[in-house]
């Protein structure tokens, strides 16, 4: 099916809808979904694990300071 055939079919369907229901048909392109904000994204499993490891390292440093 070519673009012209598709356009003709869409026009026929729009006309049939108008004749049957008497309502308006609005033809428009779909709106793009908004981009995900980098500062609002969910952290990955690797990032969460990395943060846990950093926390463990910081606790170990605190323990070493307390013992010394």
N, CA, C and O atoms as CSV, one atom per row, in Angstrom:
chain,resi,resn,atom,element,x,y,z
A,1,UNK,N,N,0.851,-1.173,0.000
A,1,UNK,CA,C,0.000,0.000,0.000
A,1,UNK,C,C,0.900,1.239,0.000
A,1,UNK,O,O,1.778,1.372,0.852
A,2,UNK,N,N,0.681,2.129,-0.942
A,2,UNK,CA,C,1.489,3.338,-1.042
A,2,UNK,C,C,0.944,4.420,-0.121
A,2,UNK,O,O,-0.138,4.286,0.451
A,3,UNK,N,N,1.712,5.487,0.010
A,3,UNK,CA,C,1.274,6.591,0.850
A,3,UNK,C,C,0.004,7.228,0.290
A,3,UNK,O,O,-0.897,7.608,1.038
A,4,UNK,N,N,-0.051,7.336,-1.007
A,4,UNK,CA,C,-1.241,7.947,-1.623
A,4,UNK,C,C,-2.488,7.103,-1.369
A,4,UNK,O,O,-3.558,7.638,-1.081
A,5,UNK,N,N,-2.345,5.793,-1.477
A,5,UNK,CA,C,-3.484,4.913,-1.205
A,5,UNK,C,C,-3.904,5.013,0.260
A,5,UNK,O,O,-5.092,5.015,0.579
A,6,UNK,N,N,-2.919,5.097,1.134
A,6,UNK,CA,C,-3.200,5.211,2.557
A,6,UNK,C,C,-3.903,6.535,2.858
A,6,UNK,O,O,-4.851,6.577,3.642
A,7,UNK,N,N,-3.434,7.611,2.231
A,7,UNK,CA,C,-4.082,8.907,2.419
A,7,UNK,C,C,-5.526,8.874,1.921
A,7,UNK,O,O,-6.426,9.406,2.572
A,8,UNK,N,N,-5.743,8.245,0.758
A,8,UNK,CA,C,-7.090,8.159,0.201
A,8,UNK,C,C,-7.999,7.347,1.124
A,8,UNK,O,O,-9.157,7.710,1.332
A,9,UNK,N,N,-7.480,6.256,1.675
A,9,UNK,CA,C,-8.266,5.421,2.586
A,9,UNK,C,C,-8.610,6.206,3.849
A,9,UNK,O,O,-9.740,6.138,4.332
A,10,UNK,N,N,-7.644,6.950,4.384
A,10,UNK,CA,C,-7.895,7.754,5.573
A,10,UNK,C,C,-8.952,8.822,5.286
A,10,UNK,O,O,-9.836,9.055,6.110
A,11,UNK,N,N,-8.867,9.459,4.145
A,11,UNK,CA,C,-9.853,10.469,3.780
A,11,UNK,C,C,-11.245,9.857,3.660
A,11,UNK,O,O,-12.226,10.460,4.095
A,12,UNK,N,N,-11.338,8.667,3.072
A,12,UNK,CA,C,-12.624,7.984,2.947
A,12,UNK,C,C,-13.201,7.652,4.324
A,12,UNK,O,O,-14.392,7.838,4.572
A,13,UNK,N,N,-12.339,7.159,5.212
A,13,UNK,CA,C,-12.795,6.817,6.557
A,13,UNK,C,C,-13.245,8.068,7.309
A,13,UNK,O,O,-14.233,8.028,8.041
A,14,UNK,N,N,-12.532,9.173,7.134
A,14,UNK,CA,C,-12.909,10.423,7.796
A,14,UNK,C,C,-14.255,10.909,7.270
A,14,UNK,O,O,-15.102,11.343,8.051
A,15,UNK,N,N,-14.462,10.841,5.960
A,15,UNK,CA,C,-15.740,11.265,5.381
A,15,UNK,C,C,-16.890,10.376,5.867
A,15,UNK,O,O,-17.971,10.872,6.181
A,16,UNK,N,N,-16.655,9.070,5.926
A,16,UNK,CA,C,-17.686,8.148,6.406
A,16,UNK,C,C,-18.037,8.447,7.861
A,16,UNK,O,O,-19.205,8.399,8.244
A,17,UNK,N,N,-17.035,8.752,8.660
A,17,UNK,CA,C,-17.269,9.075,10.067
A,17,UNK,C,C,-18.084,10.350,10.195
A,17,UNK,O,O,-18.999,10.436,11.014
A,18,UNK,N,N,-17.741,11.349,9.371
A,18,UNK,CA,C,-18.485,12.607,9.407
A,18,UNK,C,C,-19.937,12.415,9.011
A,18,UNK,O,O,-20.839,12.971,9.636
A,19,UNK,N,N,-20.158,11.629,7.975
A,19,UNK,CA,C,-21.522,11.391,7.519
A,19,UNK,C,C,-22.328,10.601,8.540
A,19,UNK,O,O,-23.514,10.864,8.739
A,20,UNK,N,N,-21.687,9.638,9.183
A,20,UNK,CA,C,-22.391,8.773,10.126
A,20,UNK,C,C,-22.674,9.498,11.443
A,20,UNK,O,O,-23.804,9.486,11.932
A,21,UNK,N,N,-21.640,10.131,12.018
A,21,UNK,CA,C,-21.765,10.717,13.347
A,21,UNK,C,C,-21.965,12.224,13.348
A,21,UNK,O,O,-22.476,12.778,14.321
A,22,UNK,N,N,-21.577,12.882,12.289
A,22,UNK,CA,C,-21.702,14.333,12.249
A,22,UNK,C,C,-20.723,15.031,13.172
A,22,UNK,O,O,-20.902,16.208,13.484
A,23,UNK,N,N,-19.710,14.341,13.606
A,23,UNK,CA,C,-18.721,14.921,14.516
A,23,UNK,C,C,-17.516,15.412,13.716
A,23,UNK,O,O,-17.389,15.146,12.521
A,24,UNK,N,N,-16.652,16.122,14.396
A,24,UNK,CA,C,-15.443,16.612,13.757
A,24,UNK,C,C,-14.344,15.577,13.841
A,24,UNK,O,O,-14.285,14.785,14.782
A,25,UNK,N,N,-13.479,15.591,12.850
A,25,UNK,CA,C,-12.307,14.727,12.848
A,25,UNK,C,C,-11.091,15.627,12.836
A,25,UNK,O,O,-10.941,16.457,11.939
A,26,UNK,N,N,-10.229,15.474,13.813
A,26,UNK,CA,C,-9.031,16.283,13.896
A,26,UNK,C,C,-7.856,15.406,13.495
A,26,UNK,O,O,-7.603,14.365,14.101
A,27,UNK,N,N,-7.149,15.840,12.470
A,27,UNK,CA,C,-5.975,15.101,12.013
A,27,UNK,C,C,-4.737,15.840,12.491
A,27,UNK,O,O,-4.545,17.005,12.142
A,28,UNK,N,N,-3.908,15.200,13.269
A,28,UNK,CA,C,-2.690,15.818,13.773
A,28,UNK,C,C,-1.688,14.731,14.098
A,28,UNK,O,O,-2.041,13.563,14.259
A,29,UNK,N,N,-0.448,15.129,14.189
A,29,UNK,CA,C,0.611,14.199,14.558
A,29,UNK,C,C,0.597,14.012,16.071
A,29,UNK,O,O,0.261,14.932,16.817
A,30,UNK,N,N,0.954,12.844,16.504
A,30,UNK,CA,C,1.003,12.561,17.938
A,30,UNK,C,C,2.085,13.414,18.591
A,30,UNK,O,O,3.133,13.672,17.999
A,31,UNK,N,N,1.816,13.841,19.809
A,31,UNK,CA,C,2.799,14.625,20.549
A,31,UNK,C,C,3.912,13.715,21.049
A,31,UNK,O,O,3.676,12.571,21.438
A,32,UNK,N,N,5.130,14.249,21.032
A,32,UNK,CA,C,6.264,13.473,21.528
A,32,UNK,C,C,6.180,13.376,23.045
A,32,UNK,O,O,5.741,14.310,23.716
A,33,UNK,N,N,6.600,12.254,23.566
A,33,UNK,CA,C,6.668,12.108,25.013
A,33,UNK,C,C,7.839,12.949,25.513
A,33,UNK,O,O,8.863,13.037,24.837
A,34,UNK,N,N,7.706,13.566,26.678
A,34,UNK,CA,C,8.813,14.376,27.182
A,34,UNK,C,C,10.026,13.507,27.501
A,34,UNK,O,O,9.900,12.361,27.934
A,35,UNK,N,N,11.187,14.076,27.278
A,35,UNK,CA,C,12.419,13.351,27.586
A,35,UNK,C,C,12.519,13.134,29.088
A,35,UNK,O,O,12.055,13.948,29.886
A,36,UNK,N,N,13.125,12.034,29.444
A,36,UNK,CA,C,13.355,11.790,30.864
A,36,UNK,C,C,14.441,12.732,31.337
A,36,UNK,O,O,15.461,12.903,30.669
A,37,UNK,N,N,14.231,13.319,32.447
A,37,UNK,CA,C,15.197,14.259,32.995
A,37,UNK,C,C,16.330,13.463,33.651
A,37,UNK,O,O,16.095,12.567,34.461
A,38,UNK,N,N,17.540,13.810,33.286
A,38,UNK,CA,C,18.696,13.080,33.818
A,38,UNK,C,C,18.781,13.218,35.335
A,38,UNK,O,O,19.187,12.282,36.023
A,39,UNK,N,N,18.404,14.364,35.848
A,39,UNK,CA,C,18.509,14.577,37.292
A,39,UNK,C,C,17.350,13.946,38.048
A,39,UNK,O,O,17.345,13.954,39.279
A,40,UNK,N,N,16.372,13.401,37.341
A,40,UNK,CA,C,15.234,12.767,37.996
A,40,UNK,C,C,15.183,11.267,37.767
A,40,UNK,O,O,14.257,10.593,38.219
A,41,UNK,N,N,16.192,10.740,37.057
A,41,UNK,CA,C,16.130,9.327,36.699
A,41,UNK,C,C,16.424,8.442,37.905
A,41,UNK,O,O,17.074,8.861,38.862
A,42,UNK,N,N,15.939,7.231,37.837
A,42,UNK,CA,C,16.170,6.256,38.899
A,42,UNK,C,C,17.585,5.706,38.750
A,42,UNK,O,O,18.031,5.415,37.640
A,43,UNK,N,N,18.279,5.566,39.863
A,43,UNK,CA,C,19.642,5.057,39.796
A,43,UNK,C,C,19.636,3.562,39.474
A,43,UNK,O,O,18.723,2.829,39.852
A,44,UNK,N,N,20.674,3.139,38.772
A,44,UNK,CA,C,20.762,1.739,38.379
A,44,UNK,C,C,21.245,0.895,39.556
A,44,UNK,O,O,21.684,1.422,40.578
A,45,UNK,N,N,21.155,-0.404,39.393
A,45,UNK,CA,C,21.594,-1.334,40.443
A,45,UNK,C,C,23.085,-1.144,40.711
A,45,UNK,O,O,23.526,-1.174,41.859
A,46,UNK,N,N,23.853,-0.950,39.642
A,46,UNK,CA,C,25.290,-0.761,39.807
A,46,UNK,C,C,25.591,0.519,40.588
A,46,UNK,O,O,26.483,0.540,41.436
A,47,UNK,N,N,24.844,1.580,40.298
A,47,UNK,CA,C,25.061,2.833,41.017
A,47,UNK,C,C,24.705,2.691,42.496
A,47,UNK,O,O,25.405,3.220,43.359
A,48,UNK,N,N,23.627,1.983,42.782
A,48,UNK,CA,C,23.230,1.773,44.174
A,48,UNK,C,C,24.277,0.944,44.910
A,48,UNK,O,O,24.618,1.251,46.052
A,49,UNK,N,N,24.787,-0.101,44.267
A,49,UNK,CA,C,25.809,-0.939,44.887
A,49,UNK,C,C,27.091,-0.133,45.128
A,49,UNK,O,O,27.737,-0.275,46.166
A,50,UNK,N,N,27.449,0.713,44.157
A,50,UNK,CA,C,28.633,1.553,44.306
A,50,UNK,C,C,28.481,2.480,45.508
A,50,UNK,O,O,29.433,2.677,46.263
A,51,UNK,N,N,27.292,3.051,45.691
A,51,UNK,CA,C,27.061,3.924,46.841
A,51,UNK,C,C,27.158,3.145,48.155
A,51,UNK,O,O,27.680,3.654,49.147
A,52,UNK,N,N,26.646,1.893,48.157
A,52,UNK,CA,C,26.767,1.056,49.364
A,52,UNK,C,C,28.231,0.784,49.693
A,52,UNK,O,O,28.639,0.864,50.851
A,53,UNK,N,N,29.016,0.462,48.670
A,53,UNK,CA,C,30.441,0.192,48.877
A,53,UNK,C,C,31.161,1.427,49.409
A,53,UNK,O,O,32.018,1.319,50.285
A,54,UNK,N,N,30.818,2.591,48.886
A,54,UNK,CA,C,31.423,3.823,49.398
A,54,UNK,C,C,31.070,4.031,50.866
A,54,UNK,O,O,31.908,4.453,51.663
A,55,UNK,N,N,29.815,3.730,51.214
A,55,UNK,CA,C,29.393,3.844,52.606
A,55,UNK,C,C,30.164,2.890,53.510
A,55,UNK,O,O,30.562,3.262,54.614
A,56,UNK,N,N,30.378,1.652,53.042
A,56,UNK,CA,C,31.143,0.679,53.821
A,56,UNK,C,C,32.580,1.150,54.005
A,56,UNK,O,O,33.142,1.036,55.094
A,57,UNK,N,N,33.170,1.681,52.937
A,57,UNK,CA,C,34.546,2.179,53.022
A,57,UNK,C,C,34.652,3.328,54.025
A,57,UNK,O,O,35.607,3.401,54.799
A,58,UNK,N,N,33.669,4.220,54.005
A,58,UNK,CA,C,33.680,5.348,54.931
A,58,UNK,C,C,33.569,4.849,56.374
A,58,UNK,O,O,34.240,5.377,57.260
A,59,UNK,N,N,32.732,3.840,56.619
A,59,UNK,CA,C,32.606,3.284,57.965
A,59,UNK,C,C,33.911,2.632,58.406
A,59,UNK,O,O,34.310,2.767,59.562
A,60,UNK,N,N,34.585,1.920,57.491
A,60,UNK,CA,C,35.854,1.292,57.817
A,60,UNK,C,C,36.905,2.338,58.186
A,60,UNK,O,O,37.689,2.134,59.113
A,61,UNK,N,N,36.919,3.441,57.471
A,61,UNK,CA,C,37.873,4.519,57.770
A,61,UNK,C,C,37.573,5.092,59.149
A,61,UNK,O,O,38.493,5.373,59.918
A,62,UNK,N,N,36.284,5.268,59.470
A,62,UNK,CA,C,35.897,5.775,60.796
A,62,UNK,C,C,36.371,4.817,61.898
A,62,UNK,O,O,36.889,5.256,62.924
A,63,UNK,N,N,36.188,3.500,61.676
A,63,UNK,CA,C,36.622,2.507,62.668
A,63,UNK,C,C,38.126,2.562,62.866
A,63,UNK,O,O,38.609,2.503,63.997
A,64,UNK,N,N,38.874,2.676,61.767
A,64,UNK,CA,C,40.329,2.730,61.855
A,64,UNK,C,C,40.787,3.961,62.617
A,64,UNK,O,O,41.749,3.896,63.382
A,65,UNK,N,N,40.114,5.072,62.415
A,65,UNK,CA,C,40.470,6.310,63.143
A,65,UNK,C,C,40.179,6.152,64.627
A,65,UNK,O,O,40.962,6.601,65.464
A,66,UNK,N,N,39.056,5.513,64.961
A,66,UNK,CA,C,38.691,5.324,66.355
A,66,UNK,C,C,39.656,4.392,67.065
A,66,UNK,O,O,39.959,4.596,68.240
A,67,UNK,N,N,40.144,3.371,66.369
A,67,UNK,CA,C,41.050,2.395,66.963
A,67,UNK,C,C,42.457,2.974,67.113
A,67,UNK,O,O,43.199,2.547,67.997
A,68,UNK,N,N,42.831,3.908,66.294
A,68,UNK,CA,C,44.210,4.442,66.330
A,68,UNK,C,C,44.393,5.498,67.377
A,68,UNK,O,O,45.490,6.036,67.526
